[in-house]
Amino acid sequence: MQRYDDLTELLLQLGDSAMVQAQRLCELVGGAPALEEEVALMNVGLDLVGQARNWLEYAAERINDGRTADDLVFHRDQSDYRNLLMVEQPNGDFGVTMAKQFLFDSWHYAMLQSLSDSSDERIAAVAAKSLKEVTYHLRRSSEWIKRLGDGTDESHTRMQAAIDKVWHYTFEFAMPAEYLAQLEADRVVPDASSLHQRWIGTVTSVLSEATLVQPEPAARNYLSGKDGLHSESLGYILAEMQFLPRAYPDANW
Protein backbone atom coordinates (compact mmCIF):
# COMPACT_ATOMS: atom_id res chain seq x y z
CA MET A 1 0.00 0.00 0.00
CA GLN A 2 1.35 3.39 -1.00
CA ARG A 3 0.81 6.32 1.32
CA TYR A 4 0.66 9.91 0.03
CA ASP A 5 0.62 13.29 1.70
CA ASP A 6 -2.34 14.10 3.93
CA LEU A 7 -4.29 16.19 1.44
CA THR A 8 -3.93 13.62 -1.32
CA GLU A 9 -5.13 10.90 1.05
CA LEU A 10 -8.25 12.96 1.71
CA LEU A 11 -8.89 13.44 -2.00
CA LEU A 12 -8.53 9.71 -2.59
CA GLN A 13 -10.98 8.92 0.18
CA LEU A 14 -13.58 11.28 -1.28
CA GLY A 15 -13.04 10.19 -4.87
CA ASP A 16 -12.84 6.47 -4.18
CA SER A 17 -15.94 6.50 -1.96
CA ALA A 18 -17.97 8.26 -4.64
CA MET A 19 -16.67 5.96 -7.38
CA VAL A 20 -17.29 2.69 -5.56
CA GLN A 21 -20.78 3.75 -4.50
CA ALA A 22 -21.52 4.70 -8.11
CA GLN A 23 -20.34 1.28 -9.27
CA ARG A 24 -22.65 -0.42 -6.79
CA LEU A 25 -25.60 1.61 -8.04
CA CYS A 26 -24.75 0.78 -11.65
CA GLU A 27 -25.10 -2.91 -10.78
CA LEU A 28 -28.84 -2.24 -10.39
CA VAL A 29 -29.40 -1.50 -14.07
CA GLY A 30 -32.22 -3.86 -14.96
CA GLY A 31 -32.56 -4.92 -11.33
CA ALA A 32 -34.38 -2.06 -9.61
CA PRO A 33 -37.94 -2.72 -8.34
CA ALA A 34 -39.47 -0.11 -10.67
CA LEU A 35 -38.43 1.76 -13.81
CA GLU A 36 -38.57 5.13 -12.06
CA GLU A 37 -36.26 3.85 -9.33
CA GLU A 38 -33.83 2.47 -11.86
CA VAL A 39 -33.58 5.87 -13.55
CA ALA A 40 -33.21 7.64 -10.20
CA LEU A 41 -30.49 5.28 -8.99
CA MET A 42 -28.56 5.67 -12.22
CA ASN A 43 -28.80 9.46 -11.99
CA VAL A 44 -27.36 9.34 -8.47
CA GLY A 45 -24.62 7.05 -9.74
CA LEU A 46 -23.75 9.42 -12.59
CA ASP A 47 -23.59 12.34 -10.16
CA LEU A 48 -21.14 10.38 -8.03
CA VAL A 49 -18.96 9.48 -11.04
CA GLY A 50 -18.67 13.17 -11.88
CA GLN A 51 -17.76 14.01 -8.31
CA ALA A 52 -15.20 11.19 -8.22
CA ARG A 53 -13.54 12.58 -11.34
CA ASN A 54 -13.22 16.03 -9.80
CA TRP A 55 -11.58 14.68 -6.63
CA LEU A 56 -9.33 12.21 -8.43
CA GLU A 57 -8.16 14.72 -11.03
CA TYR A 58 -6.95 16.89 -8.17
CA ALA A 59 -5.33 13.86 -6.54
CA ALA A 60 -3.60 12.89 -9.79
CA GLU A 61 -2.18 16.40 -10.15
CA ARG A 62 -0.76 16.23 -6.64
CA ILE A 63 0.71 12.75 -7.11
CA ASN A 64 2.23 14.02 -10.37
CA ASP A 65 3.61 10.72 -11.68
CA GLY A 66 1.91 10.80 -15.08
CA ARG A 67 -1.27 9.05 -14.01
CA THR A 68 -4.70 10.50 -14.72
CA ALA A 69 -7.96 10.18 -12.79
CA ASP A 70 -8.84 7.23 -15.06
CA ASP A 71 -5.58 5.53 -14.15
CA LEU A 72 -6.30 5.96 -10.46
CA VAL A 73 -9.69 4.30 -10.90
CA PHE A 74 -8.75 1.46 -13.22
CA HIS A 75 -5.12 0.66 -12.40
CA ARG A 76 -4.90 0.62 -8.62
CA ASP A 77 -5.15 -2.52 -6.50
CA GLN A 78 -7.54 -3.03 -3.61
CA SER A 79 -5.07 -2.01 -0.91
CA ASP A 80 -4.49 1.34 -2.64
CA TYR A 81 -8.19 2.28 -2.53
CA ARG A 82 -9.29 4.57 0.32
CA ASN A 83 -13.08 4.33 0.09
CA LEU A 84 -15.30 3.89 3.11
CA LEU A 85 -16.20 0.28 3.88
CA MET A 86 -19.92 1.07 3.73
CA VAL A 87 -20.00 1.73 0.00
CA GLU A 88 -18.29 -1.51 -1.02
CA GLN A 89 -20.85 -3.73 0.69
CA PRO A 90 -23.27 -5.69 -1.57
CA ASN A 91 -26.56 -4.02 -2.49
CA GLY A 92 -28.81 -6.73 -1.06
CA ASP A 93 -32.54 -6.10 -1.38
CA PHE A 94 -34.00 -2.65 -1.94
CA GLY A 95 -34.13 -2.00 1.80
CA VAL A 96 -30.41 -2.69 2.20
CA THR A 97 -29.62 -0.63 -0.90
CA MET A 98 -31.46 2.38 0.50
CA ALA A 99 -30.11 1.91 4.03
CA LYS A 100 -26.57 2.04 2.64
CA GLN A 101 -27.39 4.99 0.43
CA PHE A 102 -29.01 6.94 3.26
CA LEU A 103 -26.20 6.39 5.76
CA PHE A 104 -23.60 7.29 3.14
CA ASP A 105 -25.61 10.31 1.93
CA SER A 106 -25.89 11.60 5.50
CA TRP A 107 -22.12 11.44 5.97
CA HIS A 108 -21.46 12.76 2.46
CA TYR A 109 -23.76 15.74 2.94
CA ALA A 110 -22.17 16.67 6.28
CA MET A 111 -18.67 16.33 4.82
CA LEU A 112 -19.38 18.41 1.71
CA GLN A 113 -21.21 21.05 3.70
CA SER A 114 -18.13 21.45 5.88
CA LEU A 115 -15.67 21.30 2.99
CA SER A 116 -17.51 24.13 1.25
CA ASP A 117 -15.75 26.39 3.76
CA SER A 118 -12.35 24.73 3.31
CA SER A 119 -9.24 26.89 3.27
CA ASP A 120 -8.26 25.00 0.10
CA GLU A 121 -10.10 26.95 -2.61
CA ARG A 122 -10.28 24.06 -5.05
CA ILE A 123 -11.70 21.70 -2.45
CA ALA A 124 -14.23 24.34 -1.43
CA ALA A 125 -15.33 24.81 -5.05
CA VAL A 126 -15.73 21.08 -5.77
CA ALA A 127 -17.55 20.55 -2.48
CA ALA A 128 -19.97 23.42 -3.10
CA LYS A 129 -20.81 22.09 -6.56
CA SER A 130 -21.20 18.51 -5.32
CA LEU A 131 -23.32 19.60 -2.37
CA LYS A 132 -26.12 20.65 -4.71
CA GLU A 133 -26.36 17.09 -6.04
CA VAL A 134 -25.91 15.38 -2.69
CA THR A 135 -28.67 17.52 -1.15
CA TYR A 136 -31.03 15.76 -3.57
CA HIS A 137 -29.44 12.36 -2.88
CA LEU A 138 -30.02 12.75 0.85
CA ARG A 139 -33.57 14.01 0.44
CA ARG A 140 -34.44 11.06 -1.78
CA SER A 141 -32.87 8.35 0.38
CA SER A 142 -34.34 9.88 3.56
CA GLU A 143 -37.81 9.76 2.03
CA TRP A 144 -37.41 6.07 1.25
CA ILE A 145 -36.25 5.29 4.79
CA LYS A 146 -39.32 7.06 6.19
CA ARG A 147 -41.70 5.53 3.65
CA LEU A 148 -40.54 1.98 4.27
CA GLY A 149 -39.90 2.34 8.00
CA ASP A 150 -43.31 3.87 8.72
CA GLY A 151 -45.15 1.80 6.11
CA THR A 152 -46.56 -1.69 6.43
CA ASP A 153 -45.52 -4.18 9.10
CA GLU A 154 -43.44 -6.02 6.52
CA SER A 155 -41.71 -2.91 5.14
CA HIS A 156 -40.97 -1.73 8.70
CA THR A 157 -39.48 -5.09 9.68
CA ARG A 158 -37.34 -5.31 6.56
CA MET A 159 -36.16 -1.72 6.81
CA GLN A 160 -35.14 -2.21 10.43
CA ALA A 161 -33.28 -5.38 9.45
CA ALA A 162 -31.50 -3.46 6.66
CA ILE A 163 -30.36 -0.69 9.02
CA ASP A 164 -29.15 -3.27 11.53
CA LYS A 165 -27.30 -5.16 8.81
CA VAL A 166 -25.18 -2.27 7.54
CA TRP A 167 -24.93 -0.18 10.71
CA HIS A 168 -21.69 -1.87 11.75
CA TYR A 169 -19.81 -0.04 8.99
CA THR A 170 -20.77 3.38 10.35
CA PHE A 171 -17.85 3.17 12.79
CA GLU A 172 -15.72 4.82 10.09
CA PHE A 173 -17.96 7.88 10.08
CA ALA A 174 -17.04 8.54 13.70
CA MET A 175 -13.40 7.41 13.54
CA PRO A 176 -11.04 10.27 12.66
CA ALA A 177 -8.09 9.30 10.50
CA GLU A 178 -4.74 10.28 11.95
CA TYR A 179 -3.73 12.07 8.75
CA LEU A 180 -6.62 14.53 9.17
CA ALA A 181 -5.17 16.13 12.31
CA GLN A 182 -2.97 18.62 10.48
CA LEU A 183 -5.62 19.27 7.84
CA GLU A 184 -8.02 20.16 10.65
CA ALA A 185 -5.46 22.55 12.11
CA ASP A 186 -5.06 24.16 8.69
CA ARG A 187 -8.85 24.41 8.32
CA VAL A 188 -8.81 22.27 5.19
CA VAL A 189 -11.29 19.85 6.77
CA PRO A 190 -13.75 20.18 9.67
CA ASP A 191 -12.87 18.75 13.05
CA ALA A 192 -14.00 15.14 13.39
CA SER A 193 -16.35 15.73 16.32
CA SER A 194 -18.41 18.42 14.58
CA LEU A 195 -18.61 16.31 11.42
CA HIS A 196 -19.84 13.33 13.41
CA GLN A 197 -22.42 15.44 15.23
CA ARG A 198 -23.83 16.66 11.93
CA TRP A 199 -24.01 13.12 10.60
CA ILE A 200 -25.58 11.54 13.67
CA GLY A 201 -28.05 14.42 14.00
CA THR A 202 -29.43 13.76 10.52
CA VAL A 203 -29.53 10.00 11.04
CA THR A 204 -31.28 10.25 14.41
CA SER A 205 -33.94 12.62 13.05
CA VAL A 206 -34.77 10.48 9.99
CA LEU A 207 -34.81 7.15 11.85
CA SER A 208 -37.11 8.67 14.47
CA GLU A 209 -39.58 9.85 11.81
CA ALA A 210 -39.35 6.41 10.21
CA THR A 211 -40.24 4.77 13.58
CA LEU A 212 -37.01 2.77 13.37
CA VAL A 213 -34.73 1.92 16.28
CA GLN A 214 -31.30 3.48 16.02
CA PRO A 215 -28.62 0.90 16.90
CA GLU A 216 -25.95 1.53 19.49
CA PRO A 217 -22.77 3.24 18.22
CA ALA A 218 -20.84 0.79 16.05
CA ALA A 219 -17.69 -0.72 17.54
CA ARG A 220 -14.42 -0.13 15.73
CA ASN A 221 -13.36 -2.90 13.35
CA TYR A 222 -9.86 -4.04 12.46
CA LEU A 223 -10.69 -3.11 8.86
CA SER A 224 -10.43 0.47 7.67
CA GLY A 225 -10.92 1.73 4.14
CA LYS A 226 -8.92 4.83 5.02
CA ASP A 227 -5.94 2.57 5.67
CA GLY A 228 -6.46 0.37 2.61
CA LEU A 229 -7.87 -2.52 4.68
CA HIS A 230 -11.05 -3.60 2.91
CA SER A 231 -13.60 -6.38 2.95
CA GLU A 232 -13.48 -9.01 0.23
CA SER A 233 -16.38 -7.25 -1.48
CA LEU A 234 -14.13 -4.54 -2.91
CA GLY A 235 -12.03 -7.12 -4.73
CA TYR A 236 -15.06 -8.35 -6.65
CA ILE A 237 -16.08 -4.79 -7.54
CA LEU A 238 -12.63 -3.94 -8.90
CA ALA A 239 -12.37 -7.21 -10.82
CA GLU A 240 -15.49 -6.27 -12.75
CA MET A 241 -14.86 -2.53 -12.99
CA GLN A 242 -11.22 -2.81 -14.06
CA PHE A 243 -11.35 -5.79 -16.40
CA LEU A 244 -11.52 -3.99 -19.76
CA PRO A 245 -8.93 -1.26 -19.04
CA ARG A 246 -6.47 -3.84 -17.74
CA ALA A 247 -7.11 -6.39 -20.48
CA TYR A 248 -6.93 -3.79 -23.27
CA PRO A 249 -4.75 -0.96 -21.89
CA ASP A 250 -4.35 0.76 -25.28
CA ALA A 251 -8.05 0.73 -26.15
CA ASN A 252 -9.94 3.99 -26.54
CA TRP A 253 -13.43 5.02 -27.56
N, C-alpha and C positions, 0 to 999 in steps of 0.2 A: 504494500500500500504506500502510495506516495503522498506526502504531506506538503501543502503549500502554505503561503503566508495566510494570516488570519482572515483578511478580507476576501481572498480568493476562496478560502474554505466556506465562507458564508455564501458567496455567489454560487458555489457548487451545490450547497445544500438547497438553496432556493430553486435553482434550475433543475436539479435532479428530481426533487420532490414533485415539481410541476410536471416534468416529463414522464415520470413513472405513473403518476396518477392519470395523466392523459392516456397512456398506453392501456391501463386497466379499463378506462371508459371505452376505448376503441374496441376492446374485446366484445363489447355488448352490441356491436352492429349486427342486426338480425336476431338479437337475443333479448331485447328489451320487452317488457310486458305489453307495451302499446306503441304505436307508430309515433305519437307525439313525444313520448318519453325517449324513444330512440333518437329523435332529432335533437331534443333538448340535451341529452347526455353527450351527443357528438359535438354540439356547440360548446358545451363546457370544456370538453376535451380539446377542441381547437383553440379556445382561449388559452388553455394551459400550455399548449405547444408554443404559441406565440410568446407567452411570458417566459417559458423555458429558454427560448432562443435569445431573448433580451439579456437574461442573466448569464447565460453561457457564452454569449459573444463577449461580454465584459470580462468573464473569467478567462477566456482564451487570449484576450489581449494582455491580460496581466501575466498569464503563464508564459506567453511570448516564445513558444518553441515551434511555431509554424502550424500548429493545429488550429482548426476552426471549431465553431460550436457543433457542427455536424460530427467532426472527429471525436469530440468529447462525448457525444451521445452514443455513437456507433462503434467506437474503438477503445473503450475503456472496459476493464474487467469489473466484476462484481465488487471486489474489495476497494476499488477506486471510486465507487459511487457513494454519495453522501446523503441520499434521500432518507426521509423519515420512514421508519419501519411500517407505519400505518398504511402508507400508500401502496406498498408492494404486496399487501395481503390479498388473497383471492377475492373476487367479487361476491361469491355466494349468491343467495337469493336477493330479490329486490330490496328487502329489508336491510340486509347486511351491506349491500351496495350503498344505500342511502345513509346508513349509520356511519360508514367510513367517510362518505363524502361530507356529511354534516360536521363530523369531528375535525376533519381536515380543513374544511371551509372556515370553521370558527377560529382555528389557529391561524390560518392563512390571512383571514381578514384582520385579525389583531396585529399580526406581524407587518402586513403592508401598511396598515393605518399608522403604525409607529414609524416605519421606514420612510414614510412620506415626509417626515421631518428630519431625515438623516442629514448629518453634516457632509456626507458625500453626495454631491449634486446629482450625479448620474444615478445613484441608487434611489435618491428621492424622486427623480423624474420617472424612472421605471415603476417604482412602487405606486406613485400617484396614478399613473395610467392603468396599471394592473388592478388597482383597488376598485375602479369603476366596474370592471368585469366581475371581480370576486364579490362585490356587494350583491350582485344578482345571484351568483352561485350560492351564497349563504342564505339569501332570502328563499330561494327555491328549495334547497335541501332542508331548511328549517320547516318550511310548510309541509314537506312530506313526513318529517318526523312527527309533527303535530297531528297531521291527518291520520297517519297509521297508528300512532300511539293512543290517540283519543277517538279511535274509530270503533270497529267491532271488537268482540272479545278475542277473536282469532288474530286480527291485525295488531291489537295491543300486545298479546302474548308473543307474537313473532317479532315485533319491534323491540320489545324488552329483551328478548333473547339475542337479537342482533347487537344491541348496545352492549350487553354483557359480554358478547363474544369478542368484540374488537376493542373494548375499553382498555384492556391490558396494555395496548400499544400507546396509550396516551401518556405513559410515563415520560416519553421524550419531550412532550410539550412543556413539562414542568422542570425538566432537567437541563440546566444551563451547561453549554459546552465550555470547556476551559478556554478555548481560543477566543471566546466572545468577551472576556474580561477587559482586554485593552480596547476593543471596539466600543464597548459600553463607555469606557472612560473618555474616549474620543467622540462620543455622541454619534457614532455611525449606526449603532443599533440601540434599541431600548434596553433598559435593565430587565433582567430575566423575571424578577418578581412582578413588575407592572405588566409585562406581557402575559404572564400566567394568569394574573387577576382579570385581565380583559377576556382571555379565552374562557376561563372557568365561569365568569359572570354570564357570558352568552350561553354557554352550555347549560348551566343551572336554570336559567330563565326558560329556555326552549323545552327542556325535559320536564320542567314543572307544568308548563302549559299542555304538554303532551301526556300528562298523567303517568309519566314513566319514572321509575326509581333510579336515581343517580348512584352509580356504584361508588364504593370507597376509593380514595386516591390510589392509582395503580402503583404497585411496587416496582422498583427499578429492576431491569433485566440485565443479564450479562451482555446481551446484544445492544448495539447502538449504531444506527445508520450514520450518525455524525462521525463515527470512528471507523466506518467501513466494515462494520460487523453486522451482516444482514441475515435474514431468514433464507431458507432454501428457495422461497418463492421468487426472489429477485433473479436468481439464476435462470429460472424458466422464462421469465419476462425478457431478459436480455438475449437468451438463445433465440427467441422468436423475433424480437425487435432488431437484432443485429445481424441476422443471418445473411440477407442480401448484400449489405455493404461489405461484410467480411468475405463472402464468397466471391463477389465481383467488385473488388476495390476500385477498378478503373471505370466502372459503369457510370453513366450519367443520363439524365432525362433527355 
